[in-house]
Amino acid sequence: MTSWIRRAGEDSLLVETGSLEISHRLDALLRADRPAGVVEIVPGPETVLVTAPGADLSGLRSRLSHLLGTARDAGTGASAAGRAVTVPVVYDGADLDDVAALSGLSTEEVVERHTRRELVVGWLGFAPGFAYLTGLDPALHVPRLSTPRTAVPAGAVAIAGPYSAVYPSASPGGWRLLGRSLMAVWDVTADPPAVLTPGTRVRFRAVTG
């Protein structure tokens, strides 16, 4: 099992899980009983990065190997369900009409398909608190903008390819904007600062502005 765990820089180990489901299980196991010295756990689609400055990486590798085996032995569908979050959205985004045209749907059908499914936070990336939400209706798998915007406001709700997201802060971005939410999904004073953490189940709810 240790062949699935590689050194990543001076202070980190990268665990190759092979699937998002196992990444979420391993992430949950590590957070439930964090090994000594571990300061950061970063789950990805098929990996989990574990950073532990100054720790005994040989001992940590053995611990990770055991936990990876536990995560894999749990079996398909055995991962604990993450907490549920409902995100209210005003669907008046600048790209809503374009998404409708690209998908062959009406704007009302775009909103209906975006709100009827429960999505799951796969991982965080791009910017602090930016959660990649998996499980988007295939009819809404539209390409990113050919030219990204120089500024997207915090709270913008968007889609690109197979993912949806809520922009945690103002930033450049090339995802297509469906609407906006007043829910703050990133707060540096909170613990954890990200509302949408890996494994969280997310539903969007249409509201009026």
N, CA, C and O of each residue as an XYZ file, in Angstrom:
836
protein
N       0.822     -1.204      0.000
C       0.000      0.000      0.000
C       0.862      1.262      0.000
O       0.430      2.304     -0.493
N       2.086      1.175      0.553
C       2.940      2.353      0.619
C       3.356      2.828     -0.767
O       3.777      3.976     -0.910
N       3.251      1.975     -1.805
C       3.599      2.391     -3.161
C       2.630      3.443     -3.676
O       2.910      4.118     -4.666
N       1.488      3.585     -3.005
C       0.497      4.588     -3.392
C       0.741      5.911     -2.696
O      -0.035      6.852     -2.865
N       1.812      5.997     -1.912
C       2.111      7.209     -1.148
C       3.486      7.719     -1.565
O       4.483      7.004     -1.471
N       3.522      8.965     -2.027
C       4.765      9.521     -2.543
C       5.157     10.782     -1.791
O       4.307     11.497     -1.261
N       6.450     11.041     -1.755
C       6.956     12.278     -1.162
C       6.579     13.452     -2.056
O       6.657     13.355     -3.281
N       6.174     14.550     -1.450
C       5.840     15.763     -2.193
C       6.521     16.940     -1.502
O       5.985     17.498     -0.546
N       7.688     17.310     -1.983
C       8.449     18.364     -1.335
C       9.093     17.881     -0.044
O       9.225     16.679      0.185
N       9.489     18.826      0.792
C      10.214     18.484      2.017
C       9.300     17.994      3.133
O       9.703     17.165      3.949
N       8.072     18.503      3.172
C       7.243     18.276      4.355
C       5.929     17.559      4.081
O       5.090     17.470      4.977
N       5.723     17.045      2.869
C       4.402     16.510      2.533
C       4.480     15.120      1.928
O       5.499     14.709      1.373
N       3.357     14.406      2.056
C       3.177     13.122      1.401
C       1.905     13.197      0.569
O       0.898     13.745      1.018
N       1.948     12.649     -0.641
C       0.799     12.633     -1.533
C       0.275     11.209     -1.612
O       0.978     10.295     -2.043
N      -0.979     11.034     -1.186
C      -1.609      9.714     -1.199
C      -2.463      9.598     -2.453
O      -3.367     10.406     -2.667
N      -2.181      8.593     -3.288
C      -2.986      8.355     -4.483
C      -4.146      7.432     -4.108
O      -3.951      6.246     -3.842
N      -5.347      7.993     -4.093
C      -6.525      7.229     -3.656
C      -7.221      6.517     -4.805
O      -7.823      5.462     -4.601
N      -7.150      7.071     -6.001
C      -7.776      6.450     -7.160
C      -9.212      6.879     -7.414
O      -9.763      6.590     -8.476
N      -9.837      7.576     -6.438
C     -11.205      8.036     -6.659
C     -11.536      9.153     -5.676
O     -10.930      9.262     -4.610
N     -12.504      9.975     -6.054
C     -12.938     11.060     -5.181
C     -13.582     10.513     -3.911
O     -13.386     11.067     -2.829
N     -14.348      9.431     -4.032
C     -15.011      8.842     -2.877
C     -13.993      8.419     -1.819
O     -14.180      8.687     -0.632
N     -12.918      7.760     -2.248
C     -11.896      7.324     -1.290
C     -11.137      8.523     -0.737
O     -10.747      8.525      0.431
N     -10.922      9.554     -1.574
C     -10.291     10.781     -1.072
C     -11.108     11.364      0.070
O     -10.549     11.783      1.083
N     -12.432     11.395     -0.087
C     -13.295     11.944      0.956
C     -13.254     11.079      2.206
O     -13.248     11.607      3.318
N     -13.227      9.756      2.043
C     -13.167      8.870      3.217
C     -11.853      9.066      3.972
O     -11.838      9.160      5.199
N     -10.752      9.128      3.220
C      -9.447      9.301      3.864
C      -9.363     10.661      4.540
O      -8.833     10.771      5.646
N      -9.878     11.693      3.892
C      -9.897     13.030      4.475
C     -10.662     13.008      5.800
O     -10.207     13.584      6.788
N     -11.817     12.346      5.823
C     -12.623     12.276      7.045
C     -11.892     11.518      8.150
O     -11.938     11.924      9.311
N     -11.223     10.427      7.803
C     -10.473      9.652      8.795
C      -9.341     10.476      9.397
O      -9.103     10.435     10.604
N      -8.651     11.217      8.549
C      -7.526     12.027      9.017
C      -7.998     13.160      9.925
O      -7.339     13.478     10.915
N      -9.130     13.765      9.593
C      -9.623     14.885     10.396
C     -10.241     14.406     11.710
O     -10.258     15.140     12.698
N     -10.741     13.186     11.713
C     -11.317     12.635     12.943
C     -10.236     12.303     13.965
O     -10.478     12.378     15.170
N      -9.053     11.937     13.495
C      -7.945     11.586     14.398
C      -6.649     12.028     13.720
O      -5.886     11.211     13.204
N      -6.420     13.344     13.735
C      -5.302     13.927     12.999
C      -3.963     13.431     13.541
O      -3.701     13.558     14.737
N      -3.111     12.869     12.680
C      -1.788     12.409     13.126
C      -0.950     13.572     13.646
O      -1.122     14.712     13.213
N      -0.059     13.286     14.558
C       0.791     14.310     15.146
C       1.605     15.021     14.056
O       2.177     14.380     13.174
N       1.643     16.316     14.132
C       2.461     17.111     13.215
C       1.775     17.525     11.934
O       2.297     18.369     11.205
N       0.615     16.954     11.637
C      -0.068     17.284     10.378
C      -0.743     18.645     10.511
O      -1.555     18.860     11.412
N      -0.400     19.562      9.606
C      -0.955     20.910      9.653
C      -1.924     21.181      8.509
O      -2.714     22.123      8.576
N      -1.870     20.365      7.462
C      -2.761     20.613      6.327
C      -3.124     19.303      5.645
O      -2.270     18.443      5.429
N      -4.418     19.162      5.304
C      -4.940     17.993      4.589
C      -5.720     18.519      3.402
O      -6.695     19.251      3.571
N      -5.295     18.151      2.198
C      -5.904     18.708      0.988
C      -6.391     17.573      0.093
O      -5.597     17.005     -0.657
N      -7.686     17.227      0.154
C      -8.204     16.182     -0.729
C      -8.365     16.687     -2.151
O      -8.688     17.854     -2.372
N      -8.137     15.801     -3.116
C      -8.330     16.094     -4.522
C      -9.156     15.005     -5.176
O      -9.619     14.092     -4.492
N      -9.354     15.080     -6.496
C     -10.180     14.083     -7.182
C      -9.699     12.645     -6.981
O     -10.514     11.733     -6.838
N      -8.373     12.439     -6.969
C      -7.841     11.084     -6.793
C      -6.625     11.071     -5.881
O      -5.837     10.125     -5.905
N      -6.469     12.116     -5.076
C      -5.310     12.204     -4.188
C      -5.702     12.906     -2.889
O      -6.736     13.570     -2.808
N      -4.852     12.743     -1.879
C      -4.939     13.549     -0.667
C      -3.513     13.967     -0.313
O      -2.641     13.120     -0.120
N      -3.285     15.273     -0.229
C      -1.981     15.803      0.147
C      -1.967     16.053      1.648
O      -2.856     16.717      2.182
N      -0.953     15.518      2.328
C      -0.838     15.663      3.774
C       0.485     16.350      4.078
O       1.552     15.844      3.731
N       0.407     17.509      4.729
C       1.601     18.300      5.028
C       1.872     18.278      6.526
O       0.988     18.548      7.339
N       3.131     17.947      6.877
C       3.497     17.812      8.291
C       4.939     18.270      8.483
O       5.839     17.432      8.540
N       5.182     19.569      8.582
C       6.544     20.079      8.748
C       7.213     19.540     10.011
O       6.665     19.637     11.109
N       8.389     18.978      9.839
C       9.156     18.497     10.977
C       8.727     17.159     11.530
O       9.340     16.657     12.472
N       7.682     16.566     10.965
C       7.192     15.287     11.482
C       8.030     14.126     10.947
O       8.783     14.279      9.986
N       7.887     12.974     11.580
C       8.528     11.749     11.117
C       7.725     11.231      9.925
O       6.694     10.582     10.102
N       8.196     11.519      8.714
C       7.425     11.161      7.525
C       7.362      9.655      7.317
O       6.413      9.150      6.716
N       8.362      8.935      7.807
C       8.320      7.477      7.692
C       7.168      6.922      8.523
O       6.419      6.063      8.058
N       7.030      7.412      9.748
C       5.929      6.974     10.591
C       4.585      7.429     10.047
O       3.594      6.701     10.111
N       4.565      8.653      9.508
C       3.330      9.163      8.924
C       2.933      8.345      7.706
O       1.748      8.101      7.481
N       3.915      7.921      6.921
C       3.626      7.094      5.747
C       2.944      5.789      6.164
O       1.990      5.351      5.522
N       3.431      5.178      7.230
C       2.820      3.938      7.716
C       1.388      4.171      8.177
O       0.502      3.359      7.911
N       1.167      5.291      8.875
C      -0.177      5.613      9.346
C      -1.108      5.844      8.153
O      -2.242      5.364      8.150
N      -0.638      6.570      7.151
C      -1.454      6.836      5.974
C      -1.766      5.557      5.204
O      -2.864      5.397      4.671
N      -0.805      4.659      5.150
C      -1.028      3.392      4.468
C      -2.156      2.614      5.135
O      -3.010      2.038      4.462
N      -2.148      2.605      6.465
C      -3.210      1.909      7.207
C      -4.564      2.570      6.956
O      -5.554      1.882      6.708
N      -4.611      3.896      7.019
C      -5.880      4.611      6.833
C      -6.388      4.475      5.405
O      -7.595      4.393      5.177
N      -5.476      4.451      4.449
C      -5.892      4.262      3.064
C      -6.540      2.891      2.889
O      -7.544      2.755      2.190
N      -5.956      1.874      3.531
C      -6.554      0.548      3.473
C      -7.948      0.542      4.085
O      -8.862     -0.095      3.560
N      -8.107      1.252      5.197
C      -9.420      1.345      5.839
C     -10.423      2.028      4.925
O     -11.563      1.583      4.798
N      -9.992      3.119      4.287
C     -10.870      3.869      3.384
C     -11.294      3.020      2.197
O     -12.444      3.085      1.762
N     -10.377      2.229      1.675
C     -10.694      1.383      0.517
C     -11.570      0.202      0.908
O     -12.451     -0.200      0.149
N     -11.330     -0.349      2.083
C     -12.088     -1.526      2.519
C     -13.524     -1.187      2.883
O     -14.360     -2.081      3.020
N     -13.816      0.099      3.041
C     -15.176      0.491      3.430
C     -16.191      0.128      2.366
O     -17.363     -0.091      2.672
N     -15.746      0.061      1.097
C     -16.643     -0.353      0.024
C     -17.378      0.806     -0.602
O     -17.534      1.861      0.013
N     -17.824      0.613     -1.810
C     -18.531      1.631     -2.560
C     -19.782      2.077     -1.828
O     -20.593      1.265     -1.384
N     -19.918      3.401     -1.715
C     -21.107      3.966     -1.092
C     -21.077      3.958      0.421
O     -22.055      4.348      1.058
N     -19.953      3.512      1.022
C     -19.918      3.414      2.473
C     -19.439      4.682      3.149
O     -19.468      4.758      4.377
N     -19.001      5.678      2.400
C     -18.511      6.896      3.017
C     -19.651      7.616      3.721
O     -20.791      7.603      3.257
N     -19.333      8.238      4.840
C     -20.358      8.950      5.594
C     -20.842     10.147      4.799
O     -20.047     10.849      4.174
N     -22.155     10.380      4.822
C     -22.708     11.513      4.103
C     -22.252     12.804      4.760
O     -22.300     12.943      5.982
N     -21.809     13.746      3.937
C     -21.393     15.036      4.460
C     -22.601     15.853      4.898
O     -23.743     15.503      4.600
N     -22.338     16.936      5.602
C     -23.426     17.801      6.035
C     -24.073     18.458      4.825
O     -23.460     18.554      3.762
N     -25.292     18.902      4.983
C     -26.044     19.486      3.881
C     -26.126     20.999      4.037
O     -26.337     21.510      5.137
N     -25.958     21.707      2.926
C     -26.036     23.168      2.899
C     -26.946     23.571      1.742
O     -26.815     23.053      0.633
N     -27.861     24.492      2.002
C     -28.700     25.051      0.950
C     -28.230     26.460      0.639
O     -28.094     27.290      1.539
N     -27.981     26.730     -0.633
C     -27.484     28.032     -1.063
C     -28.595     28.769     -1.815
O     -28.994     28.327     -2.893
N     -29.107     29.884     -1.275
C     -30.122     30.653     -1.990
C     -29.494     31.439     -3.145
O     -28.431     32.041     -2.988
N     -30.152     31.428     -4.292
C     -29.588     32.060     -5.482
C     -30.638     32.911     -6.190
O     -31.768     32.472     -6.401
N     -30.255     34.124     -6.552
C     -31.052     34.939     -7.458
C     -30.526     34.651     -8.866
O     -29.392     35.000     -9.192
N     -31.340     34.026     -9.683
C     -30.887     33.602    -11.013
C     -31.079     34.725    -12.033
O     -32.038     34.743    -12.804
N     -30.131     35.656    -12.004
C     -30.132     36.774    -12.946
C     -28.735     36.985    -13.533
O     -28.358     38.109    -13.867
N     -27.972     35.898    -13.655
C     -26.588     35.980    -14.088
C     -26.415     36.446    -15.527
O     -27.297     36.265    -16.367
N     -25.274     37.042    -15.792
C     -24.982     37.600    -17.104
C     -24.938     36.549    -18.199
O     -25.121     36.872    -19.373
N     -24.696     35.284    -17.830
C     -24.562     34.233    -18.842
C     -25.748     33.281    -18.872
O     -25.702     32.265    -19.565
N     -26.802     33.589    -18.138
C     -27.941     32.670    -18.067
C     -28.548     32.417    -19.442
O     -28.838     31.271    -19.788
N     -28.742     33.467    -20.227
C     -29.309     33.301    -21.567
C     -28.384     32.484    -22.464
O     -28.846     31.646    -23.239
N     -27.073     32.731    -22.357
C     -26.115     31.994    -23.185
C     -26.088     30.514    -22.805
O     -25.988     29.650    -23.676
N     -26.178     30.224    -21.512
C     -26.212     28.828    -21.072
C     -27.461     28.146    -21.617
O     -27.407     26.990    -22.036
N     -28.576     28.852    -21.614
C     -29.809     28.292    -22.167
C     -29.630     27.973    -23.645
O     -30.040     26.910    -24.111
N     -29.016     28.894    -24.379
C     -28.819     28.672    -25.811
C     -27.867     27.513    -26.068
O     -28.105     26.698    -26.960
N     -26.797     27.436    -25.297
C     -25.814     26.371    -25.485
C     -26.386     25.003    -25.137
O     -26.019     24.002    -25.751
N     -27.272     24.956    -24.168
C     -27.813     23.676    -23.704
C     -29.115     23.295    -24.406
O     -29.612     22.181    -24.240
N     -29.668     24.229    -25.194
C     -30.932     23.953    -25.869
C     -32.120     23.964    -24.940
O     -33.148     23.351    -25.229
N     -31.986     24.665    -23.814
C     -33.048     24.738    -22.816
C     -33.546     26.172    -22.704
O     -32.897     27.101    -23.184
N     -34.691     26.347    -22.075
C     -35.133     27.691    -21.720
C     -34.397     28.115    -20.450
O     -33.823     27.276    -19.756
N     -34.411     29.407    -20.145
C     -33.764     29.857    -18.913
C     -34.432     29.233    -17.697
O     -33.758     28.916    -16.717
N     -35.754     29.051    -17.749
C     -36.467     28.423    -16.639
C     -36.011     26.980    -16.448
O     -35.886     26.513    -15.316
N     -35.761     26.270    -17.554
C     -35.295     24.881    -17.461
C     -33.866     24.822    -16.933
O     -33.518     23.893    -16.204
N     -33.037     25.796    -17.288
C     -31.677     25.846    -16.748
C     -31.731     25.972    -15.231
O     -31.034     25.249    -14.518
N     -32.551     26.882    -14.743
C     -32.684     27.071    -13.294
C     -33.227     25.800    -12.634
O     -32.748     25.387    -11.578
N     -34.218     25.195    -13.256
C     -34.815     23.992    -12.691
C     -33.789     22.862    -12.595
O     -33.733     22.157    -11.588
N     -32.993     22.693    -13.624
C     -31.989     21.621    -13.601
C     -30.853     21.923    -12.632
O     -30.256     21.009    -12.063
N     -30.556     23.199    -12.446
C     -29.482     23.559    -11.516
C     -29.916     23.401    -10.058
O     -29.081     23.176     -9.182
N     -31.209     23.516     -9.800
C     -31.706     23.448     -8.420
C     -32.219     22.071     -8.011
O     -32.340     21.795     -6.818
N     -32.523     21.208     -8.969
C     -33.183     19.962     -8.580
C     -32.220     18.882     -8.116
O     -32.642     17.922     -7.471
N     -30.937     19.015     -8.430
C     -29.968     17.978     -8.037
C     -29.206     18.378     -6.781
O     -28.938     19.556     -6.543
N     -28.868     17.382     -5.993
C     -27.961     17.591     -4.870
C     -26.535     17.409     -5.374
O     -26.192     16.351     -5.902
N     -25.708     18.430     -5.213
C     -24.317     18.380     -5.626
C     -23.446     18.080     -4.410
O     -23.896     18.186     -3.269
N     -22.199     17.707     -4.668
C     -21.263     17.389     -3.591
C     -19.954     18.131     -3.829
O     -19.434     18.153     -4.945
N     -19.426     18.740     -2.766
C     -18.130     19.405     -2.877
C     -17.057     18.349     -3.082
O     -16.830     17.500     -2.220
N     -16.397     18.410     -4.242
C     -15.337     17.451     -4.510
C     -14.036     17.848     -3.847
O     -13.404     17.044     -3.162
N     -13.632     19.107     -4.057
C     -12.367     19.597     -3.516
C     -12.362     21.111     -3.624
O     -13.232     21.700     -4.265
N     -11.374     21.738     -2.990
C     -11.196     23.178     -3.070
C      -9.968     23.483     -3.913
O      -8.976     22.755     -3.863
N     -10.036     24.567     -4.691
C      -8.907     24.940     -5.528
C      -9.132     26.299     -6.153
O     -10.137     26.959     -5.885
N      -8.198     26.714     -6.984
C      -8.250     27.986     -7.713
C      -8.051     29.179     -6.783
O      -7.158     29.994     -7.016
N      -8.866     29.298     -5.731
C      -8.772     30.393     -4.770
C      -9.246     29.877     -3.422
O      -9.988     28.895     -3.381
N      -8.845     30.503     -2.311
C      -9.298     30.053     -0.989
C     -10.825     29.985     -0.912
O     -11.516     30.966     -1.185
N     -11.336     28.811     -0.536
C     -12.769     28.633     -0.390
C     -13.522     28.339     -1.668
O     -14.744     28.194     -1.640
N     -12.822     28.247     -2.796
C     -13.494     27.963     -4.074
C     -13.732     26.459     -4.168
O     -12.799     25.679     -4.360
N     -15.001     26.064     -4.028
C     -15.366     24.642     -3.989
C     -15.847     24.171     -5.350
O     -16.738     24.779     -5.944
N     -15.265     23.101     -5.838
C     -15.718     22.472     -7.076
C     -16.856     21.518     -6.727
O     -16.646     20.509     -6.054
N     -18.061     21.842     -7.187
C     -19.245     21.048     -6.883
C     -19.479     20.033     -7.995
O     -19.640     20.401     -9.158
N     -19.497     18.769     -7.636
C     -19.677     17.689     -8.595
C     -21.131     17.242     -8.640
O     -21.897     17.507     -7.713
N     -21.514     16.553     -9.735
C     -22.857     16.023     -9.859
C     -23.795     16.904    -10.653
O     -25.008     16.691    -10.637
N     -23.248     17.904    -11.356
C     -24.072     18.814    -12.155
C     -24.805     18.053    -13.255
O     -24.244     17.145    -13.869
N     -26.061     18.426    -13.502
C     -26.845     17.824    -14.579
C     -26.055     17.892    -15.895
O     -25.601     18.973    -16.273
N     -25.881     16.769    -16.596
C     -25.099     16.768    -17.847
C     -25.597     17.774    -18.882
O     -24.812     18.250    -19.702
N     -26.884     18.105    -18.859
C     -27.405     19.077    -19.822
C     -26.787     20.455    -19.626
O     -26.828     21.289    -20.531
N     -26.214     20.699    -18.448
C     -25.626     21.999    -18.141
C     -24.105     22.001    -18.264
O     -23.450     22.945    -17.824
N     -23.544     20.961    -18.854
C     -22.090     20.905    -19.041
C     -21.697     21.774    -20.234
O     -21.564     21.284    -21.356
N     -21.517     23.044    -19.982
C     -21.172     24.000    -21.038
C     -19.726     24.445    -20.857
O     -19.211     24.405    -19.740
N     -19.059     24.870    -21.930
C     -17.648     25.265    -21.814
C     -17.468     26.583    -21.074
O     -18.394     27.387    -20.967
N     -16.272     26.784    -20.572
C     -15.903     28.058    -19.976
C     -15.945     29.157    -21.031
O     -15.986     28.874    -22.228
N     -15.936     30.390    -20.591
C     -15.854     31.510    -21.511
C     -14.536     31.459    -22.269
O     -13.512     31.079    -21.701
N     -14.546     31.835    -23.536
C     -13.305     31.850    -24.315
C     -12.342     32.914    -23.795
O     -11.126     32.750    -23.888
N     -12.881     33.998    -23.252
C     -12.076     35.050    -22.629
C     -12.587     35.277    -21.216
O     -13.701     35.773    -21.047
N     -11.812     34.932    -20.200
C     -12.282     35.097    -18.821
C     -12.553     36.560    -18.476
O     -11.935     37.464    -19.038
N     -13.467     36.775    -17.563
C     -13.702     38.115    -17.047
C     -12.547     38.526    -16.141
O     -11.948     37.691    -15.463
N     -12.246     39.797    -16.138
C     -11.187     40.287    -15.249
C     -11.664     40.372    -13.809
O     -10.851     40.387    -12.884
N     -12.993     40.428    -13.611
C     -13.530     40.509    -12.250
C     -14.889     39.823    -12.178
O     -15.795     40.123    -12.957
N     -15.012     38.909    -11.240
C     -16.285     38.252    -10.925
C     -16.568     38.550     -9.455
O     -15.689     38.345     -8.617
N     -17.761     39.025     -9.118
C     -18.026     39.401     -7.720
C     -18.164     38.201     -6.797
O     -18.526     37.106     -7.226
N     -17.872     38.423     -5.535
C     -18.094     37.389     -4.523
C     -19.572     37.013     -4.506
O     -20.444     37.875     -4.612
N     -19.840     35.727     -4.374
C     -21.213     35.250     -4.339
C     -21.771     34.856     -5.688
O     -22.883     34.333     -5.762
N     -21.026     35.095     -6.762
C     -21.496     34.696     -8.081
C     -21.610     33.176     -8.144
O     -20.709     32.459     -7.709
N     -22.713     32.699     -8.685
C     -22.961     31.265     -8.836
C     -22.766     30.924    -10.304
O     -23.382     31.536    -11.176
N     -21.910     29.947    -10.574
C     -21.483     29.724    -11.949
C     -21.326     28.246    -12.253
O     -21.311     27.404    -11.355
N     -21.208     27.949    -13.545
C     -20.946     26.585    -14.009
C     -19.873     26.621    -15.084
O     -19.684     27.630    -15.764
N     -19.174     25.501    -15.226
C     -18.180     25.318    -16.288
C     -17.896     23.830    -16.399
O     -17.539     23.192    -15.408
N     -18.050     23.269    -17.597
C     -17.849     21.837    -17.748
C     -18.793     21.085    -16.819
O     -19.979     21.407    -16.754
N     -18.282     20.084    -16.098
C     -19.154     19.280    -15.224
C     -19.318     19.838    -13.818
O     -19.854     19.152    -12.948
N     -18.867     21.077    -13.571
C     -18.843     21.610    -12.208
C     -19.694     22.866    -12.057
O     -19.960     23.586    -13.020
N     -20.109     23.102    -10.817
C     -20.706     24.366    -10.431
C     -19.896     24.920     -9.269
O     -19.107     24.201     -8.655
N     -20.093     26.204     -8.968
C     -19.323     26.822     -7.892
C     -20.005     28.108     -7.442
O     -20.831     28.683     -8.150
N     -19.631     28.538     -6.236
C     -19.986     29.859     -5.724
C     -18.669     30.592     -5.490
O     -17.848     30.148     -4.687
N     -18.463     31.701     -6.179
C     -17.208     32.433     -6.012
C     -17.121     32.957     -4.579
O     -17.994     33.706     -4.139
N     -16.060     32.563     -3.842
C     -15.961     32.955     -2.432
C     -15.531     34.405     -2.235
O     -15.795     35.000     -1.191
N     -14.877     34.962     -3.229
C     -14.404     36.341     -3.157
C     -14.289     36.883     -4.569
O     -14.298     36.118     -5.533
N     -14.180     38.196     -4.695
C     -14.038     38.803     -6.008
C     -12.718     38.367     -6.636
O     -11.669     38.416     -5.995
N     -12.781     37.941     -7.897
C     -11.575     37.455     -8.567
C     -11.831     37.394    -10.071
O     -12.983     37.465    -10.502
N     -10.784     37.266    -10.868
C     -11.005     36.958    -12.287
C     -11.664     35.588    -12.394
O     -11.577     34.782    -11.468
N     -12.317     35.322    -13.513
C     -12.931     34.009    -13.666
C     -13.537     33.808    -15.032
O     -14.029     34.752    -15.651
N     -13.501     32.561    -15.505
C     -14.015     32.240    -16.822
C     -15.233     31.347    -16.806
O     -15.649     30.854    -17.854
N     -15.825     31.122    -15.620
C     -17.021     30.291    -15.554
C     -18.241     31.114    -15.960
O     -18.222     32.343    -15.885
N     -19.286     30.438    -16.385
C     -20.490     31.133    -16.854
C     -21.423     31.407    -15.677
O     -21.772     30.503    -14.918
N     -21.818     32.671    -15.543
C     -22.549     33.137    -14.377
C     -24.045     32.916    -14.540
O     -24.670     33.440    -15.462
N     -24.616     32.117    -13.614
C     -26.056     31.862    -13.608
C     -26.803     32.822    -12.692
O     -27.956     33.161    -12.955
N     -26.156     33.257    -11.625
C     -26.838     34.102    -10.666
C     -25.907     34.533     -9.561
O     -24.686     34.527     -9.717
N     -26.502     34.913     -8.430
C     -25.721     35.420     -7.300
C     -26.369     34.989     -5.992
O     -27.584     34.802     -5.914
N     -25.543     34.838     -4.972
C     -26.025     34.464     -3.652
C     -25.446     35.417     -2.619
O     -24.291     35.832     -2.718
N     -26.259     35.758     -1.628
C     -25.784     36.604     -0.528
C     -25.125     35.778      0.572
O     -24.595     36.334      1.533
N     -25.157     34.442      0.432
C     -24.498     33.601      1.429
C     -22.979     33.752      1.318
O     -22.410     33.602      0.237
N     -22.348     34.043      2.419
C     -20.884     34.127      2.445
C     -20.319     32.716      2.614
O     -20.546     32.069      3.636
N     -19.589     32.247      1.612
C     -19.042     30.890      1.684
C     -17.577     30.881      2.129
O     -16.961     29.819      2.215
N     -17.019     32.066      2.413
C     -15.624     32.143      2.861
C     -15.509     33.245      3.904
O     -15.881     34.389      3.642
N     -14.991     32.906      5.096
C     -14.827     33.860      6.185
C     -13.544     33.513      6.923
O     -13.474     32.496      7.613
N     -12.534     34.357      6.778
C     -11.227     34.045      7.370
C     -11.278     34.016      8.891
O     -10.363     33.481      9.518
N     -12.316     34.573      9.504
C     -12.405     34.573     10.965
C     -13.114     33.331     11.504
O     -13.147     33.104     12.714
N     -13.683     32.530     10.599
C     -14.421     31.336     11.028
C     -13.499     30.115     11.076
O     -12.394     30.143     10.534
N     -13.953     29.065     11.716
C     -13.211     27.802     11.790
C     -14.158     26.640     11.503
O     -14.966     26.283     12.360
N     -14.074     26.037     10.301
C     -13.156     26.383      9.230
C     -13.640     27.609      8.465
O     -14.827     27.935      8.516
N     -12.744     28.296      7.756
C     -13.150     29.502      7.024
C     -14.056     29.211      5.833
O     -14.836     30.072      5.426
N     -13.961     28.003      5.266
C     -14.787     27.634      4.114
C     -16.075     26.975      4.578
O     -16.040     26.015      5.347
N     -17.222     27.485      4.113
C     -18.510     26.865      4.407
C     -18.656     25.561      3.628
O     -19.178     24.573      4.144
N     -18.191     25.571      2.384
C     -18.340     24.406      1.510
C     -17.045     23.599      1.536
O     -16.134     23.845      0.745
N     -16.975     22.647      2.440
C     -15.794     21.802      2.599
C     -15.990     20.486      1.850
O     -17.126     20.103      1.570
N     -14.901     19.787      1.520
C     -15.019     18.535      0.766
C     -16.004     17.556      1.410
O     -15.954     17.303      2.613
N     -16.904     17.008      0.577
C     -17.903     16.068      1.050
C     -19.233     16.711      1.392
O     -20.234     16.010      1.534
N     -19.269     18.051      1.528
C     -20.520     18.736      1.847
C     -21.523     18.561      0.707
O     -21.166     18.688     -0.464
N     -22.775     18.270      1.053
C     -23.844     18.151      0.068
C     -24.508     19.508     -0.104
O     -24.846     20.170      0.877
N     -24.693     19.917     -1.343
C     -25.155     21.277     -1.630
C     -26.385     21.239     -2.531
O     -26.421     20.531     -3.537
N     -27.389     22.021     -2.142
C     -28.532     22.260     -3.011
C     -28.678     23.769     -3.222
O     -28.532     24.556     -2.288
N     -28.966     24.151     -4.456
C     -29.248     25.542     -4.761
C     -30.759     25.752     -4.726
O     -31.528     24.891     -5.154
N     -31.172     26.908     -4.210
C     -32.593     27.229     -4.104
C     -32.826     28.594     -4.732
O     -32.185     29.571     -4.346
N     -33.742     28.669     -5.702
C     -34.036     29.919     -6.392
C     -34.818     30.859     -5.464
O     -35.803     30.460     -4.842
N     -34.362     32.112     -5.384
C     -35.048     33.132     -4.601
C     -35.161     34.400     -5.447
O     -34.480     34.534     -6.464
N     -36.009     35.316     -5.033
C     -36.134     36.574     -5.754
C     -35.164     37.592     -5.193
O     -34.839     37.551     -4.006
N     -34.699     38.500     -6.027
C     -33.694     39.467     -5.599
C     -34.282     40.614     -4.792
O     -33.550     41.506     -4.364
